[in-house]
Amino acid sequence: MVTQPLLIVALAMAAGLVLSRLMKLLNLPNVTGYLIAGVLIGPYVLNLVTMEHIQGIKLITTTALGFIAFSIGGEFKIKFLKKLGKQIIVITIVQAVTTVVVVAAALLLIPGEHRLPRALLLGAIAAATAPAATLLVVRQYKARGPVTETLLPVTAFDDAIGLMIFSLCLALAIAFSAGEGLTVQAVVLEPLREIGLSLLVGGVAGGLLGIITRYFRSNANRLCLMLATVFACVALSEKWELSSLLTCMMVGAVFANMRRDSIRILEIVDGWTPALFMLFFVFSGAELDFSILPAVGIAGVVYIIARSLGKYFGAFAGSAMSGAEPTVKKYLGITLFPQAGVAIGMAQMVAATPELPAELSGQVVTVALFATLVYELIGPILTKIALAKAGEIAPENLKHHIKRNWKDLLNWKL
């Protein structure tokens, strides 16, 4: 068993690299390999990394959550929203809300302790999608057409909507799980306070970051400024009991709208975070508790089915309401099935919330991780099929990609 924290980190990165290489050969997203690597080295398989080790380096997970939210906020520009147009905004909001309602309603039918807070939390997590996995499929097969043009902005906007819904549902879940003295203050005022203060703190921090970066020109100094800002916002969110996801997203959003060169500056952070995100996913996979899978098995299956139905019919309804093309109505929902980083981040936020019962947190994390593994295995495949059925992948691109995969598999070089 590994005991040194740095050796644990090194082991996690090595396992993540090896499994990500295997996933590439199998035409699956890297995040799938990271999660499987975590499962293998974690306490429930090889036990090279124990839960005590994971808890001891929880700072990595907490920090990664902040940067995931910060990167999402960086895409949330007012100019971008205007460019999206009414159709994209309507589709995104309708499919996200529909998914939350369908999943929460379905899970409420499953008996058990903490039924309502579990339904709220998993319903909110269900709204999130995986832009990286979707973008990978689009690029690999050079997809072009109405579905692709709608899909990319929807996935970019969807996670921002999902984070706001999750912040509200988390606050409500804390109030309901307490089970005592449910009042207007606990159910309404406290969630609004948390969301409002999170946005305020993030807005102020983002504004300061936008001003201060004017006086620092080098990439190294600007990187240090952004790291310090995200670190500070995560720490303040924990100290003041705010949503670090919402706070850091607001930092990215305000900064992106203050700086014309925000894309170039934010790319500096992108060069620093891949290793952090790898560790985040590996350690998240290590927390997948197989011992409680039988207990939450029904909830996991219901979650996957309900989320798939919510995404499909929500996208269909949003497309119909906004007057989208027939292929968009028919196939867009299927392309929204992939789920990864943001959903895992939400689940980890649940695990890091001390006000929630440990049993409830364990159920939510297990279901979310289990569903992520399933979606990351089949989601990209379904996205490819949907885009091909929509006529947006040329047949020659499909044939070329299949041949290339077999060639890579036969000539595997690290």
C-alpha positions in Angstrom: 0.0 0.0 0.0 1.3 3.5 -0.9 1.6 5.8 2.0 3.4 9.0 0.9 1.1 11.7 -0.5 3.4 12.5 -3.4 3.7 8.8 -4.3 -0.1 8.6 -4.3 -0.2 11.6 -6.7 2.5 10.0 -8.9 0.7 6.7 -9.0 -2.6 8.3 -9.8 -1.1 10.2 -12.7 0.7 7.2 -14.1 -2.5 5.1 -13.9 -4.4 7.9 -15.6 -1.9 8.2 -18.4 -1.9 4.5 -19.2 -5.6 4.2 -19.2 -6.1 7.3 -21.2 -3.8 5.8 -23.9 -6.0 2.7 -24.0 -9.1 4.8 -24.2 -7.7 6.6 -27.2 -7.1 3.4 -29.0 -10.7 2.4 -28.2 -12.0 5.8 -29.4 -13.3 6.8 -26.0 -12.8 10.1 -24.0 -9.8 10.4 -21.7 -12.1 11.0 -18.7 -13.3 7.4 -19.1 -9.8 6.2 -18.7 -9.1 8.4 -15.7 -12.3 7.1 -13.9 -11.4 3.5 -14.6 -7.8 4.1 -13.5 -9.2 5.4 -10.2 -11.5 2.5 -9.7 -8.6 0.1 -10.3 -6.1 1.6 -7.9 -8.8 2.6 -5.4 -9.8 1.0 -2.1 -12.5 -1.2 -3.6 -10.2 -3.0 -6.1 -6.4 -3.0 -5.7 -6.5 -0.8 -2.6 -3.3 1.0 -3.6 -5.0 4.2 -2.6 -7.3 4.2 0.4 -10.1 6.5 1.4 -7.8 8.0 4.1 -5.3 8.9 1.4 -8.0 10.5 -0.7 -9.4 12.5 2.2 -5.8 13.6 3.0 -5.3 15.2 -0.4 -8.9 16.6 -0.8 -7.3 19.9 -1.6 -6.7 18.7 -5.1 -10.4 17.9 -5.7 -11.5 21.1 -4.2 -9.1 23.2 -6.3 -10.0 21.3 -9.4 -13.7 22.1 -8.9 -12.9 25.8 -8.7 -11.0 25.7 -12.0 -13.7 23.7 -13.7 -16.3 26.4 -12.8 -13.8 29.1 -13.7 -13.3 27.7 -17.2 -17.1 27.4 -17.7 -17.5 31.1 -16.7 -14.9 32.1 -19.2 -17.2 30.9 -22.0 -20.2 32.9 -20.5 -19.7 36.2 -22.5 -22.6 38.6 -23.1 -21.4 38.9 -26.7 -21.5 35.1 -27.0 -25.1 35.0 -25.6 -26.2 37.6 -28.1 -24.6 35.6 -30.9 -26.3 32.4 -29.8 -29.7 33.9 -30.5 -33.1 33.1 -29.0 -33.3 29.5 -30.4 -30.2 28.3 -28.6 -31.1 29.9 -25.3 -34.6 28.5 -25.4 -33.4 24.9 -26.3 -30.8 25.0 -23.6 -33.0 26.2 -20.8 -36.0 23.9 -21.7 -33.9 20.8 -22.0 -32.0 21.5 -18.8 -35.1 22.2 -16.7 -37.0 19.3 -18.3 -34.2 16.9 -17.4 -34.1 18.1 -13.8 -37.8 17.7 -13.4 -38.0 14.3 -15.0 -35.1 12.8 -13.0 -36.2 14.3 -9.7 -39.8 13.0 -10.3 -38.6 9.6 -11.2 -36.3 9.3 -8.2 -39.1 10.4 -5.8 -40.9 7.2 -6.7 -38.1 5.1 -5.2 -38.6 4.6 -1.5 -35.9 5.1 1.0 -34.4 7.5 3.5 -33.5 11.0 2.3 -35.7 10.5 -0.8 -36.5 14.2 -1.4 -32.9 15.6 -1.0 -31.5 12.7 -3.1 -34.0 13.4 -5.9 -33.2 17.2 -5.8 -29.4 16.6 -5.9 -29.4 13.9 -8.6 -32.0 15.9 -10.6 -29.7 18.9 -10.6 -26.6 16.9 -11.5 -28.5 15.3 -14.4 -28.7 18.7 -16.2 -24.9 18.8 -16.8 -23.5 17.5 -20.1 -19.9 16.8 -21.3 -18.8 19.4 -23.9 -15.4 17.9 -24.2 -16.7 14.4 -25.2 -19.1 15.9 -27.6 -16.5 18.2 -29.2 -14.2 15.2 -29.6 -16.8 13.3 -31.7 -17.5 16.4 -33.9 -13.8 17.0 -34.6 -13.0 13.3 -35.2 -15.7 12.8 -37.8 -15.6 16.4 -39.1 -19.4 16.7 -38.6 -21.2 19.7 -40.2 -24.8 20.7 -40.3 -27.8 22.1 -38.3 -27.5 19.6 -35.4 -23.8 20.2 -35.0 -24.2 23.9 -35.2 -26.9 23.8 -32.5 -25.2 21.1 -30.4 -21.9 22.9 -29.7 -23.3 26.2 -28.2 -26.0 24.3 -26.3 -23.4 22.1 -24.5 -21.3 25.3 -23.8 -24.3 27.1 -22.3 -25.8 24.1 -20.6 -23.3 23.7 -17.8 -23.6 27.3 -16.7 -27.4 26.8 -16.4 -26.8 23.5 -14.6 -24.5 25.1 -12.0 -27.1 27.7 -11.1 -29.8 25.0 -10.8 -27.5 22.8 -8.7 -26.6 25.7 -6.3 -30.4 26.1 -5.6 -31.0 22.4 -5.3 -28.1 21.9 -3.0 -29.3 24.6 -0.6 -32.8 23.1 -0.6 -31.4 19.6 -0.1 -29.5 20.8 3.0 -32.7 22.3 4.4 -34.8 19.2 3.7 -32.2 16.7 5.0 -32.2 18.5 8.3 -35.8 17.5 8.7 -36.5 20.0 11.5 -38.3 23.3 11.4 -38.6 23.8 7.7 -39.3 27.5 7.3 -39.4 30.1 4.6 -36.0 31.2 5.7 -34.5 27.7 5.4 -36.1 26.7 2.1 -36.2 30.1 0.3 -34.2 32.8 1.9 -31.1 30.8 2.8 -30.7 29.4 -0.8 -31.2 32.8 -2.2 -28.6 34.2 0.2 -26.1 31.6 -0.8 -26.6 32.1 -4.5 -26.6 35.9 -4.2 -23.5 36.2 -2.1 -21.7 33.6 -4.3 -22.4 35.7 -7.4 -21.4 38.9 -5.5 -18.1 37.6 -4.2 -17.3 36.0 -7.6 -18.3 39.2 -9.4 -16.1 41.4 -7.2 -13.1 39.0 -7.5 -13.6 38.8 -11.3 -13.7 42.6 -11.5 -10.5 42.9 -9.5 -8.8 40.3 -11.6 -9.8 42.1 -14.8 -8.4 45.4 -13.5 -5.1 44.0 -12.0 -4.2 42.0 -15.1 -3.8 45.3 -16.9 -0.6 46.0 -14.9 0.9 42.5 -15.4 1.9 41.7 -19.0 3.9 38.4 -18.7 2.1 35.1 -19.0 3.7 33.9 -15.8 2.4 36.8 -13.7 -1.1 36.5 -15.2 -1.1 32.8 -14.5 -0.2 33.5 -10.9 -2.9 36.1 -10.6 -5.6 33.7 -11.9 -4.4 30.9 -9.7 -4.4 33.2 -6.6 -7.9 34.5 -7.5 -9.4 31.0 -7.8 -7.7 29.7 -4.7 -9.0 32.7 -2.7 -12.5 32.3 -4.0 -12.6 28.6 -3.1 -11.3 29.4 0.4 -13.7 32.2 1.0 -16.6 30.1 -0.3 -15.8 27.4 2.3 -15.3 30.0 5.0 -18.6 31.8 4.3 -20.6 28.7 3.3 -21.1 29.8 -0.3 -21.1 27.8 -3.5 -17.5 27.6 -4.8 -18.8 26.4 -8.1 -21.0 29.4 -8.6 -18.4 31.8 -7.2 -15.6 30.7 -9.5 -18.0 30.6 -12.5 -18.8 34.2 -11.8 -15.1 35.1 -11.6 -14.6 33.7 -15.1 -17.7 35.3 -16.5 -16.9 38.8 -15.2 -13.3 38.6 -16.2 -14.2 37.3 -19.7 -16.6 40.2 -20.2 -14.1 42.8 -19.0 -11.2 41.8 -21.2 -11.2 41.7 -25.0 -8.2 39.4 -24.9 -9.8 37.1 -22.3 -9.6 34.1 -24.5 -5.9 34.4 -25.0 -5.3 35.0 -21.2 -7.5 32.1 -20.2 -5.6 29.8 -22.5 -2.7 30.3 -20.1 -4.6 28.5 -17.4 -5.5 25.7 -19.8 -1.9 24.9 -20.0 -1.7 24.4 -16.3 -4.9 22.5 -15.5 -4.8 19.2 -17.4 -2.7 17.4 -14.7 -5.0 18.8 -12.0 -8.1 17.6 -13.9 -6.6 14.2 -14.4 -6.0 13.8 -10.7 -9.5 15.0 -10.0 -11.1 12.3 -12.2 -8.7 9.6 -11.0 -9.4 10.3 -7.3 -13.2 10.6 -8.1 -13.1 7.2 -9.7 -11.3 5.8 -6.6 -14.3 6.9 -4.5 -16.8 4.7 -6.5 -18.0 2.4 -3.6 -19.0 -0.9 -5.1 -20.3 -2.1 -1.8 -23.3 0.2 -2.0 -24.0 -0.3 -5.7 -26.6 -3.0 -5.0 -28.4 -0.6 -2.6 -28.4 2.3 -5.1 -28.6 0.0 -8.2 -32.3 0.8 -8.9 -31.6 4.5 -8.3 -28.7 4.4 -10.8 -30.7 2.7 -13.5 -33.7 5.0 -13.0 -31.3 8.0 -13.1 -29.8 6.9 -16.4 -33.2 6.2 -18.0 -34.9 9.3 -16.7 -32.0 11.6 -17.7 -31.9 10.1 -21.2 -35.6 10.7 -21.6 -35.4 14.2 -20.1 -32.5 15.2 -22.4 -34.2 13.8 -25.5 -37.7 15.1 -25.0 -36.5 18.4 -23.4 -34.3 19.1 -26.5 -37.2 18.0 -28.7 -39.6 20.4 -26.9 -37.1 23.3 -26.9 -36.4 22.8 -30.6 -40.1 22.7 -31.4 -40.8 25.9 -29.4 -37.9 27.7 -31.1 -38.7 26.6 -34.6 -35.6 24.5 -35.2 -35.1 22.2 -38.2 -36.6 18.7 -38.1 -33.2 17.0 -37.8 -32.4 19.1 -34.8 -35.7 18.2 -33.1 -35.1 14.5 -33.9 -31.4 14.0 -33.0 -30.2 16.8 -30.8 -31.3 15.2 -27.5 -29.3 12.0 -28.2 -26.1 14.1 -28.6 -26.6 15.6 -25.2 -26.3 12.2 -23.4 -22.5 12.4 -22.6 -21.8 13.5 -19.0 -18.5 13.9 -17.2 -16.5 16.6 -15.5 -19.2 19.1 -14.3 -21.5 16.3 -13.1 -18.6 14.7 -11.1 -17.7 18.1 -9.8 -21.3 18.6 -8.5 -21.2 15.1 -6.9 -17.9 16.0 -5.2 -19.4 19.2 -3.9 -22.2 17.1 -2.3 -19.6 14.9 -0.7 -17.8 18.0 0.6 -20.9 19.4 2.2 -20.8 18.5 5.9 -24.5 19.5 6.5 -25.6 16.5 4.4 -25.8 13.0 5.9 -22.9 10.8 4.9 -25.3 8.1 3.7 -27.0 10.6 1.3 -23.7 11.9 0.0 -22.4 8.4 -0.6 -25.5 7.5 -2.6 -25.3 10.6 -4.7 -21.6 10.2 -5.5 -22.0 6.5 -6.3 -24.9 7.1 -8.7 -23.3 10.0 -10.4 -20.0 8.2 -10.9 -21.7 5.0 -12.1 -23.8 7.0 -14.5 -20.8 8.9 -15.7 -18.9 5.7 -16.6 -22.0 4.4 -18.5 -22.5 7.7 -20.3 -18.9 8.1 -21.2 -18.8 4.6 -22.6 -22.0 4.9 -24.7 -22.5 8.6 -25.0 -19.9 9.4 -27.7 -21.0 6.3 -29.7 -24.6 7.5 -29.6 -23.5 11.0 -30.5 -21.7 9.6 -33.5 -24.7 7.6 -34.6 -27.1 10.5 -34.2 -24.9 12.8 -36.3 -24.5 10.1 -38.9 -28.3 9.6 -39.0 -28.8 13.3 -39.3 -26.5 13.2 -42.4 -23.8 15.4 -40.9 -21.0 12.9 -41.0 -19.7 12.1 -44.5 -19.4 8.3 -45.1 -15.7 8.7 -46.1 -15.0 10.2 -42.7 -16.5 7.2 -40.9 -14.5 4.7 -43.0 -11.3 6.6 -42.7 -11.6 6.8 -38.9 -12.3 3.1 -38.6 -9.2 2.2 -40.6 -7.1 4.6 -38.6 -8.2 3.2 -35.3 -7.3 -0.3 -36.4 -3.9 0.9 -37.6 -3.2 2.6 -34.3 -4.2 -0.5 -32.4 -1.9 -2.7 -34.4 1.0 -0.2 -34.1 0.7 0.8 -30.4 3.5 3.1 -29.5 3.7 5.1 -26.3 
